[in-house]
Amino acid sequence: MKATQSRQNPAEWEESAPLLPKTARDLPAGRHQFHKERLMAHIQQDTRRDASTTKAAPAQPKSRGFRLLRPAFALPAMALAGAVVAGTLLVDNGVHGGGAAGPGTELATGPAMIVPVGATTTKGLPQLIDQVSLAAAEETHPTVGPGQYVYIESQTSDTFVKTVGDDSRLASYALHRRQVWRSADGTKGWLIDAASNESAEGETLSLPDEQGNTPEATLNSPSYDSLTRLTTDPDELLKLIYKETAGQGNTPDQEAFTTIGDLLGESYPPAELYPALFKAAAKIPGVVVVNDAKDALGRSGVAVARLDETGGEREEWIFDKKTHVFLGERTVQVKPVTQDGVAFKPGTVRNTSAITRRAIVDGMKQTPGQKG
């Protein structure tokens, strides 16, 4: 999204803003089943590569990683990989190429991303929440009709422990394009992401699963239809989030914050739900403001954030300072930790994302402006 946003008619609506998935800890027991399945899929992929080459494949991170799409339902043995905005209109920042690497290619890696750890404050949090809520309420937010799909395009990257032979060190994937399509009921979808797909064509997210089951949607794996049924009362919504995520994550408060972040991410909450999500987040203990934060495209903003005391990393939801439109998210290591024998220093960006396009389209794998 450009700093100066171009507003267009609702029929051309898209959104520019991501949100994030991310920790230096092992994936917590009970933490989103989908993340575990993605990890297992990558392990299997690495095993196949090891069998066909003498070069060691990069180790996949055991941490939460960058914001992964939680499918509308859990998909067994699928490798997937962040944001719905405070309801913006069609925005195009011109970043629609393949990024540094295209889907289906060997995604390039480089040194770990390091940024200054921004100072936090509780001052201005209520005002910021009000501003982002108002921004969400003022924007046109089309509904998803029968047979239509939510299309989200983003630029993403994450940091992980890369092992070659006996040498392990931190590395970051090149910033690259990610595209995802989801039907309103969550039973049909498609993902194209060089960090997740073995094929340049991407892979299906459609249900039923490999056992022929179509599980019910949950807060950790929502569909658009399920989100339309959620309460818009912030207190009741937060109570529901704590109840449904009980026993997950490192702490109840952090899990609640992360769950809301995911709902603001690669899901598509109805317009009236956005303010409730923001206001519910403000009621979680430990939520702060970071006055200087940047998304994956380097766009500066102000962040609503929370530190995970267990993993030592801070999840940041980044908003434009003037328009208060959601730009994206990132997770920054604040406290030093060691993972797989490698130190994650303060300032290490565990993951970062920026949504560049968001639209409602009429067909699977159709992009905005393309005829079905």
C-alpha positions as CSV (number, residue, x, y, z in Angstrom):
1,M,0.0,0.0,0.0
2,K,1.2,3.5,-0.8
3,A,1.4,6.1,1.8
4,T,-1.1,8.1,-0.2
5,Q,-3.9,5.7,-0.8
6,S,-6.0,5.8,-3.9
7,R,-9.7,5.2,-3.2
8,Q,-11.7,3.5,-5.8
9,N,-15.2,2.2,-6.0
10,P,-16.3,-0.8,-3.9
11,A,-16.5,-3.0,-7.0
12,E,-12.8,-2.8,-7.3
13,W,-12.2,-3.1,-3.6
14,E,-9.0,-4.6,-2.4
15,E,-7.0,-4.2,0.8
16,S,-3.5,-3.2,1.5
17,A,-2.5,-4.4,4.9
18,P,-1.4,-7.7,6.4
19,L,-1.1,-9.1,9.7
20,L,1.1,-11.5,11.6
21,P,2.0,-14.7,11.8
22,K,6.5,-16.4,15.2
23,T,8.4,-17.3,18.2
24,A,11.8,-18.5,19.4
25,R,10.1,-21.3,21.4
26,D,9.2,-24.8,20.3
27,L,5.6,-25.0,19.0
28,P,3.6,-25.2,22.2
29,A,1.6,-28.3,22.9
30,G,-1.9,-27.9,21.6
31,R,-0.9,-24.8,19.5
32,H,-2.7,-24.6,16.2
33,Q,-2.8,-28.1,14.7
34,F,-2.3,-26.7,11.3
35,H,1.1,-25.3,12.2
36,K,2.2,-28.7,13.4
37,E,1.0,-30.3,10.1
38,R,2.9,-27.7,8.1
39,L,6.1,-28.5,10.1
40,M,5.6,-32.2,9.5
41,A,5.1,-31.6,5.8
42,H,8.4,-29.7,5.6
43,I,10.2,-32.4,7.5
44,Q,8.9,-35.0,5.0
45,Q,10.0,-32.7,2.2
46,D,13.5,-32.3,3.7
47,T,13.8,-36.0,4.1
48,R,13.0,-36.5,0.4
49,R,15.6,-33.9,-0.6
50,D,18.2,-35.4,1.7
51,A,17.7,-38.8,-0.1
52,S,18.4,-37.2,-3.5
53,T,21.3,-34.9,-2.7
54,T,24.5,-34.8,-0.6
55,K,23.9,-31.2,0.4
56,A,22.0,-30.7,3.6
57,A,18.7,-28.9,3.3
58,P,17.9,-25.9,5.5
59,A,16.3,-26.9,8.7
60,Q,12.8,-25.6,9.2
61,P,12.1,-23.5,12.2
62,K,10.4,-25.1,15.2
63,S,9.1,-21.7,16.1
64,R,5.7,-20.2,15.2
65,G,7.3,-18.7,12.0
66,F,5.8,-15.9,10.0
67,R,2.0,-15.6,10.0
68,L,0.6,-18.7,8.5
69,L,-2.8,-19.0,7.0
70,R,-5.0,-21.0,9.3
71,P,-7.3,-22.7,6.8
72,A,-11.0,-22.5,7.5
73,F,-10.6,-26.0,8.8
74,A,-7.5,-28.0,9.7
75,L,-5.9,-29.6,6.7
76,P,-3.8,-32.7,7.5
77,A,-0.3,-33.0,6.1
78,M,-0.4,-29.8,4.1
79,A,2.3,-27.2,4.0
80,L,0.8,-23.7,4.0
81,A,1.9,-20.4,5.2
82,G,-0.9,-13.3,6.9
83,A,-4.4,-9.8,7.3
84,V,-7.5,-8.2,6.9
85,V,-7.5,-4.6,7.4
86,A,-9.3,-2.0,9.1
87,G,-11.6,-2.1,6.1
88,T,-9.8,-0.2,3.4
89,L,-10.9,0.3,-0.2
90,L,-9.0,-0.8,-3.3
91,V,-5.4,0.0,-2.8
92,D,-2.5,-0.9,-5.2
93,N,1.1,-0.2,-4.1
94,G,2.5,-1.6,-7.3
95,V,4.1,-4.6,-5.7
96,H,2.6,-7.5,-7.7
97,G,5.6,-9.1,-9.1
98,G,7.1,-12.3,-7.7
99,G,9.3,-10.5,-5.2
100,A,12.9,-11.8,-5.0
101,A,11.9,-15.3,-5.9
102,G,9.0,-16.8,-7.8
103,P,6.7,-19.7,-6.7
104,G,8.1,-23.1,-7.3
105,T,11.7,-21.9,-7.3
106,E,14.4,-22.5,-4.7
107,L,13.6,-19.5,-2.5
108,A,16.7,-17.4,-1.9
109,T,17.9,-16.8,1.7
110,G,20.2,-14.2,3.2
111,P,21.4,-13.0,6.7
112,A,18.8,-12.8,9.5
113,M,16.8,-9.6,9.4
114,I,17.8,-7.3,12.3
115,V,16.0,-4.1,13.3
116,P,16.1,-1.7,16.3
117,V,13.8,-2.8,19.1
118,G,11.3,0.0,19.4
119,A,10.3,1.4,22.7
120,T,6.9,0.7,24.0
121,T,4.3,2.7,26.0
122,T,0.8,2.4,27.2
123,K,0.2,6.1,26.6
124,G,-2.2,6.7,23.7
125,L,-3.4,3.0,23.4
126,P,-7.1,3.8,23.9
127,Q,-6.9,6.7,21.4
128,L,-5.1,4.5,18.8
129,I,-7.7,1.7,19.2
130,D,-10.4,4.3,18.7
131,Q,-8.7,5.6,15.6
132,V,-8.2,2.2,13.9
133,S,-11.7,1.2,14.8
134,L,-13.1,4.4,13.2
135,A,-11.0,3.8,10.1
136,A,-12.4,0.3,9.8
137,A,-16.0,1.5,10.3
138,E,-15.6,4.3,7.7
139,E,-14.5,2.0,4.8
140,T,-16.8,0.2,2.4
141,H,-16.5,-3.5,3.0
142,P,-18.2,-5.8,0.5
143,T,-19.7,-9.1,1.5
144,V,-18.6,-12.3,-0.1
145,G,-21.3,-13.7,-2.3
146,P,-22.1,-17.2,-3.3
147,G,-19.4,-18.7,-5.5
148,Q,-17.0,-15.9,-4.8
149,Y,-13.6,-16.0,-3.2
150,V,-11.5,-13.7,-0.9
151,Y,-8.2,-13.1,-2.7
152,I,-5.2,-11.9,-0.6
153,E,-1.8,-11.0,-2.0
154,S,1.1,-10.2,0.3
155,Q,4.8,-9.9,0.5
156,T,6.3,-12.0,3.3
157,S,9.5,-13.3,4.8
158,D,10.6,-15.1,7.9
159,T,13.8,-16.0,9.8
160,F,14.8,-19.6,10.7
161,V,17.7,-21.8,11.7
162,K,19.5,-22.9,8.6
163,T,21.7,-26.0,8.9
164,V,24.3,-27.0,6.2
165,G,26.4,-30.0,7.4
166,D,27.5,-29.2,10.9
167,D,27.0,-25.5,10.5
168,S,23.8,-23.9,11.9
169,R,23.1,-20.2,11.6
170,L,20.2,-17.8,11.3
171,A,18.9,-17.0,7.8
172,S,15.9,-15.1,6.3
173,Y,13.9,-16.0,3.3
174,A,13.9,-13.4,0.5
175,L,10.8,-11.2,0.5
176,H,8.4,-12.9,-1.8
177,R,4.9,-12.9,-3.1
178,R,2.2,-15.0,-1.5
179,Q,-1.3,-15.4,-3.0
180,V,-4.3,-17.1,-1.3
181,W,-7.9,-17.7,-2.4
182,R,-10.7,-18.8,0.1
183,S,-14.4,-19.4,-0.4
184,A,-16.9,-18.0,2.0
185,D,-17.6,-21.3,3.7
186,G,-13.9,-22.2,3.8
187,T,-14.2,-25.5,2.0
188,K,-12.5,-24.3,-1.2
189,G,-9.1,-22.6,-1.5
190,W,-5.8,-22.3,-3.2
191,L,-2.3,-21.2,-2.1
192,I,0.7,-20.0,-4.1
193,D,3.8,-19.3,-1.9
194,A,7.4,-20.1,-2.8
195,A,8.2,-20.8,0.9
196,S,5.4,-23.4,1.2
197,N,4.7,-24.9,-2.2
198,E,6.8,-27.5,-4.1
199,S,5.0,-26.6,-7.3
200,A,4.9,-23.2,-9.1
201,E,1.2,-23.8,-9.5
202,G,0.7,-23.8,-5.8
203,E,-1.5,-26.3,-3.9
204,T,-5.1,-26.8,-2.9
205,L,-6.6,-25.8,0.4
206,S,-9.9,-27.4,-0.5
207,L,-11.8,-29.7,1.8
208,P,-12.8,-32.4,2.8
209,D,-9.5,-33.6,4.3
210,E,-7.7,-36.8,3.5
211,Q,-10.0,-38.7,5.7
212,G,-13.1,-37.3,3.9
213,N,-14.0,-35.1,6.9
214,T,-15.1,-31.4,6.8
215,P,-14.4,-30.2,10.4
216,E,-16.2,-27.2,11.8
217,A,-14.6,-23.8,11.7
218,T,-13.2,-22.4,14.9
219,L,-11.6,-19.1,16.0
220,N,-8.2,-20.6,15.2
221,S,-9.3,-21.8,11.8
222,P,-12.2,-19.5,10.7
223,S,-14.2,-19.2,7.6
224,Y,-15.9,-16.0,6.4
225,D,-19.3,-17.5,7.2
226,S,-18.3,-18.5,10.7
227,L,-17.0,-14.9,11.4
228,T,-20.3,-13.4,10.4
229,R,-21.9,-15.3,13.3
230,L,-19.5,-13.9,16.0
231,T,-20.7,-11.3,18.6
232,T,-19.6,-7.7,18.0
233,D,-19.6,-6.9,21.7
234,P,-15.9,-6.5,22.7
235,D,-16.4,-8.0,26.2
236,E,-18.4,-11.0,25.0
237,L,-16.0,-11.5,22.1
238,L,-12.9,-11.5,24.3
239,K,-14.6,-13.9,26.7
240,L,-15.4,-16.3,23.8
241,I,-11.8,-16.1,22.6
242,Y,-10.4,-17.0,26.1
243,K,-12.8,-19.8,26.3
244,E,-12.2,-21.4,22.9
245,T,-8.4,-21.0,23.1
246,A,-8.1,-22.3,26.7
247,G,-5.0,-24.4,27.2
248,Q,-3.3,-23.2,24.0
249,G,-0.2,-21.1,23.6
250,N,2.2,-20.0,26.2
251,T,-0.3,-18.0,28.3
252,P,-4.0,-17.3,27.9
253,D,-3.4,-13.5,27.4
254,Q,-0.8,-14.1,24.6
255,E,-2.9,-16.7,22.9
256,A,-5.9,-14.3,22.9
257,F,-3.8,-11.5,21.4
258,T,-2.4,-13.9,18.8
259,T,-5.8,-15.2,17.9
260,I,-7.1,-11.7,17.3
261,G,-4.1,-11.0,15.2
262,D,-4.8,-14.1,13.1
263,L,-8.4,-13.0,12.6
264,L,-7.1,-9.6,11.4
265,G,-4.7,-11.5,9.1
266,E,-5.5,-13.9,6.3
267,S,-9.2,-14.2,7.2
268,Y,-11.9,-11.8,6.2
269,P,-13.9,-10.5,9.2
270,P,-17.2,-8.7,8.3
271,A,-17.0,-4.9,8.6
272,E,-18.9,-4.7,11.9
273,L,-16.5,-7.2,13.5
274,Y,-13.4,-5.2,13.0
275,P,-14.0,-2.5,15.7
276,A,-14.9,-5.3,18.2
277,L,-11.7,-7.1,17.5
278,F,-9.6,-4.0,18.1
279,K,-11.4,-3.0,21.2
280,A,-11.2,-6.6,22.6
281,A,-7.5,-6.6,22.0
282,A,-7.1,-3.4,24.0
283,K,-8.6,-5.2,27.1
284,I,-5.9,-7.9,27.1
285,P,-3.2,-7.2,29.8
286,G,0.2,-6.3,28.5
287,V,-0.9,-4.7,25.2
288,V,1.2,-1.6,24.4
289,V,1.9,0.9,21.6
290,V,5.2,0.9,19.6
291,N,5.4,4.3,18.0
292,D,8.0,3.3,15.4
293,A,7.5,0.0,13.4
294,K,7.8,-1.0,9.8
295,D,6.1,-3.6,7.7
296,A,7.7,-6.0,5.2
297,L,7.8,-3.2,2.5
298,G,9.5,-0.8,4.9
299,R,6.4,1.3,5.4
300,S,6.5,3.2,8.7
301,G,3.7,3.1,11.1
302,V,2.5,2.8,14.7
303,A,1.9,-0.7,16.2
304,V,-0.4,-2.3,18.7
305,A,1.8,-4.9,20.2
306,R,2.3,-7.5,23.0
307,L,5.4,-9.2,24.4
308,D,5.3,-13.0,24.8
309,E,7.3,-13.3,28.0
310,T,7.9,-17.0,27.5
311,G,9.3,-16.8,24.0
312,G,10.7,-13.3,24.4
313,E,9.3,-12.1,21.1
314,R,6.9,-9.2,20.5
315,E,4.0,-9.4,18.0
316,E,3.3,-6.1,16.3
317,W,0.2,-5.1,14.3
318,I,1.3,-2.1,12.2
319,F,-1.0,0.8,11.2
320,D,-0.5,3.9,9.1
321,K,0.2,6.8,11.4
322,K,-2.1,9.2,9.4
323,T,-4.9,7.1,8.0
324,H,-4.8,4.4,10.7
325,V,-5.2,1.7,8.0
326,F,-3.7,-1.6,8.9
327,L,-0.4,-2.1,7.0
328,G,0.9,-5.4,8.2
329,E,2.6,-7.2,11.0
330,R,5.9,-8.5,12.2
331,T,7.3,-10.4,15.2
332,V,10.5,-9.0,16.7
333,Q,12.8,-10.8,19.2
334,V,13.0,-8.6,22.3
335,K,14.8,-11.0,24.7
336,P,17.8,-13.1,23.7
337,V,17.0,-16.8,23.3
338,T,18.7,-19.9,21.8
339,Q,17.0,-22.2,19.4
340,D,18.6,-25.4,18.0
341,G,21.9,-24.1,19.4
342,V,21.7,-20.8,17.6
343,A,21.2,-17.4,19.4
344,F,18.4,-15.1,18.4
345,K,19.6,-11.7,19.4
346,P,17.2,-8.8,20.3
347,G,16.1,-7.1,17.1
348,T,15.9,-10.3,15.1
349,V,12.7,-10.2,12.9
350,R,11.1,-13.6,13.3
351,N,8.6,-12.8,10.5
352,T,7.2,-9.9,8.6
353,S,4.4,-9.4,6.2
354,A,2.6,-6.7,4.1
355,I,-0.6,-7.2,2.2
356,T,-0.4,-5.6,-1.2
357,R,-3.8,-6.6,-2.6
358,R,-7.1,-7.8,-1.3
359,A,-10.2,-8.3,-3.3
360,I,-13.3,-10.4,-3.9
361,V,-13.1,-12.4,-7.1
362,D,-15.4,-14.7,-8.9
363,G,-13.2,-17.7,-9.3
364,M,-10.4,-19.9,-7.9
365,K,-7.0,-18.6,-8.9
366,Q,-8.6,-15.5,-10.6
367,T,-6.8,-12.2,-9.8
368,P,-8.5,-8.8,-9.6
369,G,-9.4,-7.4,-13.0
370,Q,-9.0,-10.8,-14.6
371,K,-12.1,-12.2,-16.4
372,G,-13.3,-15.6,-15.2
